[in-house]
């Protein structure tokens, strides 16, 4: 019985220590490790009005949440 379960138990035991969580406080910028393609973004037109669009966010860019606007 144990011999049949061994191929399933070994990977579970080895993978339990592979998860790492990092807490990033709100408002802290993070740097992208890889390019993210076709991200839905809001950009402002010449009149200052928000317009929906898409763009690629290149590797190395810093991203952070937008604060509430007045």
C-alpha positions in Angstrom: 0.0 0.0 0.0 2.8 2.5 0.9 4.7 1.6 -2.2 1.7 2.7 -4.3 1.3 6.0 -2.4 5.0 6.8 -2.3 5.2 8.4 -5.8 2.4 10.8 -4.7 3.7 11.5 -1.2 7.3 12.4 -2.1 6.4 15.3 -4.4 4.0 16.7 -1.9 6.6 16.6 0.8 9.2 18.2 -1.4 6.9 21.0 -2.6 5.7 22.1 0.8 8.7 24.4 1.4 8.7 25.9 -2.1 6.1 28.6 -1.5 7.3 32.1 -0.5 5.0 35.0 0.1 6.2 38.6 0.2 4.0 41.3 1.7 4.1 44.6 -0.2 2.5 47.5 1.8 -0.2 49.5 0.0 1.1 52.3 -2.1 4.6 50.8 -2.5 5.8 50.6 -6.1 7.0 47.3 -7.5 9.3 46.7 -10.4 8.1 44.3 -13.2 10.3 41.3 -13.8 8.8 40.6 -17.3 6.8 42.5 -19.9 3.1 42.3 -19.4 1.2 42.4 -22.7 -2.2 43.9 -23.5 -2.8 45.5 -20.1 -6.1 47.5 -19.9 -5.2 51.0 -18.9 -6.8 54.4 -18.4 -5.0 57.3 -20.1 -6.0 61.0 -20.3 -6.7 62.7 -23.6 -5.7 66.3 -24.4 -8.8 67.5 -22.5 -7.8 65.6 -19.3 -10.6 63.1 -19.7 -9.9 59.4 -19.0 -9.9 57.1 -22.1 -9.8 53.3 -22.0 -6.8 51.8 -23.8 -4.4 48.8 -24.0 -0.6 48.8 -23.8 2.4 46.6 -23.0 4.1 47.3 -19.7 7.8 46.7 -20.3 10.1 44.8 -18.0 11.8 47.2 -15.5 8.9 49.6 -15.2 7.7 50.5 -11.8 3.9 50.1 -11.1 1.9 51.3 -8.1 -1.8 51.8 -7.3 -3.5 55.0 -8.2 -4.6 57.0 -5.2 -8.3 58.2 -5.0 -8.8 61.4 -7.0 -10.6 64.4 -5.6 
